[in-house]
Amino acid sequence: MRSQVAGQLVELDPVVCTGAHGYPSRLGRHVRRRDHLCRKVNDTCSIGNVTAPTFLSLPERSAKPRTVGLTHVLDKGTTVESTESVLTAAAHIDVWKFGWGTAYLDTALTAKLGLLRAVGIRACLGGTLLEIAWTQGKAEQCLEWAAEVGFDSVEVSRGVAPMTLADKHELLRRAAESFVVLSEVGSKDHDQVLTAEQWADEVAGDLAAGARWVITEGRESGTVGIYRTDGSIREDVVAAAVAGGGVDKILFEAPRKDQQAWLIRRFGPDVNLANIACDEVLSVETLRLGLRADTCDLSRRWQPA
């Protein structure tokens, strides 16, 4: 079976067309129909071959595959059809995180992982699922399953589990044997606030234990971790996280536009941003490039003399 992603026809495993009990599902029939329609549209209209404009002077952005300027999106349970739609912006997405425990329940997981692999986007297992597995003594089984189904990245966090730093680093080292690891620092609980010094120390420790990047907690709400309950930025904590690992190693969770704009202004268009909503990928890219009112003065800074 094939499906359309960013102008390409992608082969999908037939198993994705079955439901949870192995019987043909409505999802499978929908994907087949979309495949037919996508091929017909591409053959007659060449939708995937639009010429990109180049007449503006804009800030420089690192090209994919890249290690800085990452855009990390949060999948809250999208369908295959929605995933295909989002992936028309695949050139602007670097990491796709399956939030919380959604991967454990998603019957379209195999199909979505195939789509991500075809366009060179990292598929990351959410840290909460691994934390829950750890509390049940099943972390090893969770990692083995993640490798088997096709994840290339996992998040290691201690936002909900009663995990010490030593426990976290042991789990991180194990995960790094098989995956690219994104660690996360910060609690999801408003009442558990780390000091700036604790942020710097944990970031440095996670990188030493094998994390490729460190995510700063902000949640989907943008009201914990590096943010106050009103969403404003704890600048001392941001500075401490950067001091602990360097800005290129930090992925700032920034679900809100004002937070994204602040970070882009502070660190430039190639700052790493995480927990971006799937339908806001292009919006974030316009902020990076000064193509939105909130940051449009940035594009003027790069005008030729």
N, C-alpha and C positions, 0 to 999 in steps of 0.2 A: 504494500500500500504506500502511496506517496502523498505528500502534503506540501503546500506552498509556504516558503519562508524567505522573506527578503528577495523575492524574484527568482528563487531556486526551487526545484522540485526535490523534496527530501524523502528518502525511503524510510518508512516506519515499520516497526515490527508488527505483524498481524495480531499479536497478542493484545495490543492496545485496543482492539476492536471488540474485546470481550468484557463482560461485566465482572463483578467481584467473584462470581461463582463459575466463571468459565463460559457463560452463555452469551450469544451475540447481544451487544448493548446498543442503545440509541446513539451513544457516542460514536461507535464504530460506523454506523450508517451515515451519521452527519459528516464524519471525516471523509468518507468516500465521496459524498456529494460535493463537499468543498474542493476535493482534489480535482474532480471533473470541471467544476466551475473555474477554478484557478488556472487550469491548463487552457481552457477555452479563452479566458480573458487575456492571459499572457500571449497566446498565439495571435489574437486579433487586435489587441490594443497596446501591447508592449508596456504595460503599466510599470514594470520593474526597470525601465531604461530611461527614466527622466534625467535630463542633464542637470547636475548640481550647479547653482550659481557661484561665481567666484569674484564678483565685482567689488565686494566690500573688503576693507582692511580690518581684520579681526585679530584678537589675541591668539597666539600660537597654542595649539593643543597637541599633546603627545599622541602618536598614532598607535593603534592596536596592532599586535598585542603589546600592552603597556603595563608598567608597574607603578605609575603615578597618574593622577587625573582619573582615577577609577570611579565609575558609577555602578553602584551596588543596589540592585532593586529587591524589593520585598514582595514575594509571591504569597498571597494570603489564601490561595486556593483557586487559581485561575483555571479555566477550561482549556482544552487544546486549541479551540477556536480563538479564544482571547489571547493565548500565548502566541499564536501565529500572528495576530494583529500587532501585539507589542513588538514582536521581533522584526517588523518592518523597520524598526529603529535600532536594529542589532549593532550597527556601527557605533552606537553611543552607549552600549551596555557592556560591562566587563564581568560582573558577578551577579548571579541569579540565586537568591537565597529562598529556599522553601521554608517559610516562617514556622516557628513553633513546632508542632507535631503534624503539620499538614501532610508531609511526605508519607507518614505512616498510614494515612487514610486515602490518599489520592490514587484512584483507580487509573488515572491517566498519567501516572508518574513515568512509566517507561516511554510513552510517546513524547512527553515534554522533555525528558532528558535527551532523547534523540534529536529533537529540534535544537536544543541548546548546543549540543556537541557539533551539529552540522554548521553552526555559525560562529563557533569559537568562543562561546561564553561559558565561564566557570559555573558549575552547578554546585551549590553549597548547602549542606544539610544544616538545618537550624540548631542552635546550641541548646535550646530548651529540651528538645527530644533526647539529645545525648545526656543532658543532666538527669532527666527522669530515668533513663536507662541506667545511669551510674548509681542512682539511689536504690535501684532494684538489683544491683550487682550484675547488670546486663550490658555494661558499656562495650565489652569485647564483641558480644553478639550484634550490637547496634553498628559498630564499625565494620564488621564483616558483611552485614547486610548492605550497608551503604556502598561498600566497594563492589559487591555483587551486582547491585542494580545499576551502577554507573556514575555515582557521585565522584567528582575529582577533588572536592574540597569539603571540609567540615568546619563548623564553628565550635570552639571550646569555650564555655563560659561557666560562671558560677553565680548567676543572677537569681536563681530560685533554690538551688540545692544547698544543703549545709556542708559545703566543700571548703577545705582549707586551701591556702595557696600551694602547699606541698601536694595535696591531692590533685589540684588543677594542673600543676606542672607535670605530674606523673601521667595524667590522662593526655595532656598536650603532647608529651614526648611519644607516647604510644601512637596517637593519631598521626603524628608527623612521619611515622614510618611508612604510611600508606597514602597520605593525602597532603594537599596544600592546606595548611591550617590557618584559619582566621580566629584569633582569640578575641574575647570581649572582656572589657574592664568596666566595672560599675554595677550597682544593684538596681533591680527593677522596683525596689521598695523605697518610697519617698523618705522613710524614716532611717534608712541605712545610708548615710552620707560619708563617703571617703574624703579624707583630707587631701590637699594637693600633693603632699609628700607621698601618701599612699598610692595615689594615681601614678605618679612618676615611677615609684618602685615596682608596682605591678606590671606596668607597661614594659619596663626594662626586663623584668623577670620572665614575662611571657615570650618576649623575643629571644631571650637567651635559651629558653626551653624548646624553641623550634617554631614559633609562630612566624608566618610570612608577613602578616599585617595584624595590627591590633585595632579592634573596633571599640569606639567609645560609646558607652550605653546612652541611649536617648529615648528608646522605645518608639513605638508607632505614634505616640502622643507628643513626643518632644518635650516632656515635662519632668524627666528624671536624669540622673547621671550628670552630664555636662551642662544640663539646663536646670533652671529653677522651675518651680511649679507653674509659674506664669509663662514659661517658654523662653524667658530671657537667658542669655548665655553666661555661664560662670567662667569668666575670662581667666581667672587664676587656675582653674582646673584644666582648661584647654591648653594653657601655657605649660602646665605641669606634664600633661600627657605628651606634648611635643618634646619637652625636655627629656622625657624618659625614653623616647625612641626615634625622634626626628620626624618632621611633618610627613615625609614620604612614606613612612611606615604606619601612619595613623589613618584609619577610616572613620570619619566622623558621621555618626548617625544624625541625619538632618532631615526629618520628614516635613518640616515647614519651610515655606518660601523665605521668610525673614531670616531663618537660621541658615539656609543655604546661601543667601545673599551675603550675610555677615562673614561666613567662612570663606567665600570666594573673594571678597574684598580684603580679608585679612591675609590669606595665603596664596591668592592668585587663582587663575582658571584651572590649574592642574591640581587643585586640592582634591583629596579622595573623599567622596560623599557616599553614605550608606543609608539603607532603609528608605530608598526613594520609591514612591508608589509607581506601579507598573505603567499607569497612564500619564505619568508626569516626566517621563524620560526626556522628551524633546523640550519640555518647559525648563528643566534643569540645564540642558545644554545651551539654551538661549541665555540663561543667567551667566553661564561660564563665558560665553562669547560676547557679552554686552549687547544682546539683541532683545533685551526686555528693559522696561523703564527702571526697574530696581538696580540695574547695573549698567545701563546704557553708556554712562560716562567712561566705563572701562574700554569700550571700543574706540573712543576718541583718543585715549592715551597711546594707542598703537598706530595712529594715523601717520603717514609719511611726513617728514619735515618739508 
